[in-house]
Structures are given as C-alpha cells and as structure tokens.
Amino acid sequence: MVSQAILRQTVKKDNLSSSHITGPRVLCAGLWRTGTSSLQIALEQHLAFSPCLHGAHLVTSVDALKLFYRCCFEDDVAKRRQLLAEWFDHFAASTDLPGFAFVDDLLEMYPSMRIILNKRSSADAWLTSVKGSLGFYASTTYLIIGYWDPYLYWHHQIYNGIAHLLQRRFRIPREELFSTKMYNAHNDWVRNLAKSHDRPLLEYEIKEGWAPLCRLLDVQVPLDKVSGDEVEYPRTNDAGEMQELRRYLIWKGLKAWALLLAPVLIGLLGILALMPY
C-alpha cells in the first residue's frame, strides 16, 4: 500500500552516524506544498546532495513526531539547537519540515548553508493546495479520530507545534495556520533572515527547472549518461497519494476506537442478555 510506504520511509541512523556529513549544505526554506518532494528528488538523485531531509522522514515514527514537537516548544536556544543537530547533522540537504520551521536556528548552526525560498505562483495557489491536502490533519476532527492511536495523536500535535511557532513569531492565531497571511509572513521572514545573515537567497518555483538551482549550488545541470541530453526535472504530483494516506489514517484511528469500545459493547450486550423479559 502506498500510504504504508510513506509512513515507513526513513533513513537508518546507524548508517547516517558513520558518514562524514555534518549538516545541510542547502536548505529549501519554503512551506509545504511548494515543490518540496520534487526538490528532494532533484537534490538527492541528480545533484549529489544526499540524503535530503524531508517531511516524509518526520512522519516515520512517534519518536520523530515527538522530537519535532519538543523543538517547537523548547525556548532554550542551546537546547533546541542541540536537538535539531541530532537530525540535521546527518543530512546534506533539507526541504519541507522540519527545516522550514527552524530557518533562523539552521542559519546560525550551519554558516555555509545555501538557502532557497521555494514558493508557489501565488499565495492563493498555495492556500488551495495546502488546504486540500494537509488542512484535515490540523483539525479537531482528526484529533478525535486519532486520539487513541499514539501515532495519529502525535501527528496532529505537530500542527499545534507549528501553530505555537507562528503565534510567537508572527502573532498569527492558530485558526490562521493555513492562510495567505501565514504564507506571506513566512516568506518575508525567510527573506529578512537571508538578508540579515548576508546569504544569497534564491526565490524559486519548480517550473523554472534546473538552471537557477544549479547556479546557486555551483553544480552542473544533470545530463543523461546515455543520450547526453539534459535530465528532465522531477515533478511529483502526490495528491493521489495524499488522499490514500488520509483514508488509511482515518481507518487506523477508527480501528483504535473500535478496539477501545468493543469490550464496552460486549459488556452491554451481556447485560441485555441476562435481563429478564
């Protein structure tokens, strides 16, 4: 099942800890639904920035979700950066979560890291995409469905963690977690951080292809080894997989509720069976 594959995607820490990687050389700082999966494939498979941390790694386990949540609420800068280093030291690049939530910390932690602001054609286009794919996971409905399943519960909690950061960082209330206001505030925040750290910033849409990306990273445009032609830029449209994942997680949550309520229902049926007619 595709949804199970998404949940199980991970990078083994034992393998990573033996490598020489000491943090990302590039951070794609744009929000979800801004070509993050395409960028991950481009960086990992074609430009030798591997492995690339992505939200798909975050959702592999309850422990990873808890770590992200803890980072969101950790006000001690040194402690938070120590926690982040447990992840990022082992990756050559980052796109999507957890990276875009901690751009300020990562710029301080990795001084040579290059930064990309991946974005959509407009704030409205982003809002349509994100509400149709991720909005459900931040809802009270999802919390209720998943309350008795540890994975689903903590999956919902990462959105509370992000909402906490937004309230502290931009004074944006939780109900505006998915809004054009949040999109614009985040992008302006990234621009200001890049400027204050004197870092070149590439504002990028995946429709622009290889050229601007390769210029920033000082690498060659990838060519096919057989034909010598430019490799087609990866473009993923995971809307179908996102819908399948949603159905799977709802089923998982309802199953937990069924297991919880089954003894109660059986007990009630037993009482009814013993009642005199």
Secondary structure, 3 states (H helix, E strand, C coil): CHHHHHHHCCCCHHHHHCCCCCCCCEEECCCCCCCHHHHHHHHHHHCCCCCEECHHHHCCCHHHHHHHHHHHHCCCHHHHHHHHHHHHCCCCEEECCCHHHHHHHHHHHCCCCEEEEECCCCHHHHHHHHHHHCHHHHCHHHHHHHCCCHHHHHHHHHHHHHHHHHHHHHCCCHHHCCCHHHHHHHHHHHHHHHHHCCCCEEEECHHHCHHHHHHHHCCCCCECCCCCCECCCCCCCCHHHHHHHHHHHHHHHHHHHHHHHHHHHHHHHHHHHHCCC
